[in-house]
């Protein structure tokens, strides 16, 4: 394991990753749009700043801009003003989404198995539901079993590989059932596997908790050549020691996706986006997921554990 890079070194590493990804996913009409040659900062530099802002858990663009201006101006000598940075960053969110999709598909090929789960994205607590719904019209009421409370907002569904890489995601209103979204995500996984049939001699399993239990979902995925391994409800006792050991083994594997959600919450504050519109929620979730994946790839390139993001973005 190599030493943790300094913040200045991390800026350079992330810029190199972004600059390599940019021509892969960006259409020519964006890359060569009018005025590109007159821009003070390139799109790759703006996206690099965006990734570092999310990785360092800084929700304030003004505060982050001041830090860069004070300590890292030698890396960005043509740093634009904060308001222009905000507009450019917002305009490039679609490119960040395509970069995220590119990284997810690339790391999805390396997965031995996948884990499926969801977490709440809260836009307002119960006293502010009425006013919050006026601006965030798609937010709905949902229940978080882990926190044992109702919330207004969305639910983020993730498909995570055995090494902790995010392979797919869906952002749905909080009142949409987990199994409804799982049906869509499993269909996408089956289609992806069929296109890459030369790489998969047999179906790789998808692990899920008891929120996804139900033979109809497993049978539906099985008809497409997949294998869904879901946990039984705790109220149903194990019939034998072998079954109890199998359940413990299943929980041990699923701990991977729990650690990914913990990292997204602790390092990126993904469950509290502080957005004031539907577009704001979507863009901030994409930005945080992209920062996670860029950090994951950077760690892998440095010979560090991919999920060691807290020490990377320190």
N, C-alpha and C positions, 0 to 999 in steps of 0.2 A: 504493500500500500504506500503510495507516494504522499508527500507532505501536502497539507492543505494550501492551496495557492492564496496569495494576498489578494486584496480587493482589486488592486490595479492589474494583477495578472489575470484575475477572473474576468475583468472587463475585456481584456484582449482575447481570452479563450472564447468567451461568448460571442464576441464580434466575429471571430473567424468562423464559428459554427453557423451564425446567422447569415454571414456573407456567402457561405457555401450553399446554404439552403435557398437563399433568395432567388437565384436564377432557375432553380429546379421547380419552383411552385408558382412563380410570378409570371402572368401573361405578358407578352410583349407590349400590349397597349398600356400597361401600367409601368413597366420598366422604362419605356421610351416615350412617356407622355410629354406634352409640351411643358417646357420650363424646367425639366429635370437637370439640365446642365447648369442652370442658374441657382439651384438650391444650395444653401449653405451647408446643410447636412444631408447625407445620403439616407435612404430608407433603412439600410442595414444599421446605421448608427442610431436612428430613432427606435428601432425595434430592440436593439441592445440595451438602450436606456430603459425601455419599458420592462424588459425581462429582469433587469437588475432592481428596478423599483419594486416589482412584485416579490422578487426573491428576498429582498431585505425588509419585507413586511411594512413598507412605507406607503400608506394610503394617500398621503398628501403629496400631490405633484409639486406644489410650491416648495415644500421642505426638501424633497429629493432634488429638485432643480438647484436649490441653493447649495446643497452638499456637493453636487457635481461641479458647480461653478467655483466653489471654494477650494476643493481638494483634487479634482480630476480634470481641470480645464486644459491641462497639457495633453490629455487624451482626446479631448473634444474642443480643439481651439476655435472652431466656428459654431460653438453652442448657441442655439437660437433662444429666443425669449420663452418664458414659461407658457404663455398663451398659444404661441405657434407650436410649441412642443405638444401641447394638449390636442390641438387640431390635427396635427400630423399623426400623432399616435392613434387617435380615433379613426382617421381615414385609413390607416394601415391595419386595422383590426381584422379585416377580411384576409389579408396576407398572413397574419399570425395564425388565423384559423386553419388556413391551408398548410402552413408549416407544421402545425400541431398534427393535422391529419396525416401528413407525410411521415412524421416520426412515429406515430402510433402504428401505422401500417408496416413500417420497416421493422419495428421491435416485435410486432405481433407474429411475424414469421418465426421468431426464435423461441416462442412460448411453448413450454412442455404441457402446461395446463393453465386454465384461466379461472378467475374467481369473480363472482358477480355480487354486487351489493349496492346500497344507496345510502345517502345521508341528506339531512334537511338543509336547505338554503333559506335562512330566515330573512324576510324583508321587514317585518314588524312584529312586535309583541302584541298581546291581546288588547291593551288599551288603545292602540293606534291603528287597529285593523281598518276602521271606516275611512280614515284620512289616507292611509297607505294605498288602499284599493283604488282611490281616485287617480293616482299617478301610475301605479303598477297594476294595470287592469287584469293581467293574466295570473296574478298571484291568487292562490287559493288556500283554504284552511286545510291543515294536515296534522297528523299526530306523530310525534317522535317517540318510539318505544324506549330508546336508550335514555332520553332525558325525561320521559314520562310527562310530556306536556304538549299542548296544542300550539301551533305556530301558523303564521301566514307567510306564504312564500312558495318555494319550489322544492323539488327533490332532484338531487344529482345522482344519476345511476352510472356506475363505473364498471368496466370490464378490465381486470388487472391481471398481468401475467405472473408466473411463478417467481420472477426476479424483481417484481415491483414496478414494472413499466405499465403505464396506462395504455390500453389497447383500443378502447372505445368509450364513448360517454353519451349520455342523453340527459337533457335538462327538461323536466316535465313539471306541470303544476302539481302542487303538493297533494291534491286529492285524487290523482291518478294512481291506480294500484300498481304495486311493484311487479306483479305477474303480467300485467298488460304490457308494460315497458320491456320486461324480460322476453316476452314473445317476439317483439321486434328485434331486440339485440341478438337473440339467439338465431333468428333468421338471417341477420347480417353476418354473423359468425359462420353459419352454414354456407352462405353464398361465398364468403371469402375463402373458406377452406376448399370449396369445390373448384374455385379458380386456381388454387395452388395445390391441386390434387397430387402433383408429382412430388411435393415436399411432405405430404402427410399420408403415410401408409395406413394409418388407422386414426379413428376419431380421438382428438385430445379432449379430456373431460373438462366440463365447466362446473365449478363448485359453487354452491349457494347455500344460504342459511334456511331456516324453517319458514321464512317469509315467502319463499318460492316453492314450497312443497306442493305437490299435486301431480298425480300420474299423468294427467292430460298434457301438462307442459313438457314433462320428460318424454312422453310418447311423441308429441309433436316435433320436438327437437330430434328425437331418435329416428323419425321417418326421413329426416334430412341428413342422416348419417352422423348425428352428434350424440354426445353422452352427457346428460345433466345429472350430477350427483348432489342432491339436496339433503339437508339435515332434517331429521324427524323432530317433531315438537317435543319439548322437554317433558310434557305431560305423559307422553308415551314412553314407558320404561323399556330399557333394553331387555331383550328376551334371553340373552346369554352373555357370557364374558367376552366372547368374540365380537358381538355386536357393540358392546360397551367400548372395547378397544378400537373398533372401527370408527365409532363416533368421536373418540378422543383424537384419533389420527386425522379425521376430517376437520375438526376444530383447529388442530395444529397447522394444517395447510391454509385454512381460511384466515389465520392470523395475519397473513401477508396483506390482504386487502384492508384489514382493520388498521394496520400500521400505515398504509398509504393514506387512508382517510385522516388518521391522527396527524400525519405530517402536513396534509393540506390544511387542516384546521389550525394546527399550532404554528406552522411556519408561514402559511399564506392567508390565514384567516378567511378561508373560503366560505365558511358557514355564515359569515357576517359581511356581506358585500358593501353595505351602506349605499347601495344604488337607489336612485329615485325614479327609475323608469325601467320598463321591460328590456329596452335596448341596453341600458346600463348594467342590468343584472347579467345579461348574456355576454356582453363584452368583457366584464370583469371576471366572470367564471372562465372564459376562454383564455384570458391573459394569465390567470393564475395556473391553470392547467398547463399552458405552454411554458411558463417559467419552471414548473415542476419537471417537465420533460426535457427542457434544455439543460437544466441542472443534472438530471439523471444521465443524459448522454455525455455531459462534460465529466462527470464522475467516472463513467465507464472509460472514457478516453484517458483519464489520469490514473487508471488502475485502482480507483477507490470504489467502495460499495455504491451502487447507483442510488440508493435511497438515503445516503448520508448527506442530506441537503442542508441541514441546520448548520453544520460545520463549514459547508461550502460557501453559503451566503452570509456568513457571520459578519 
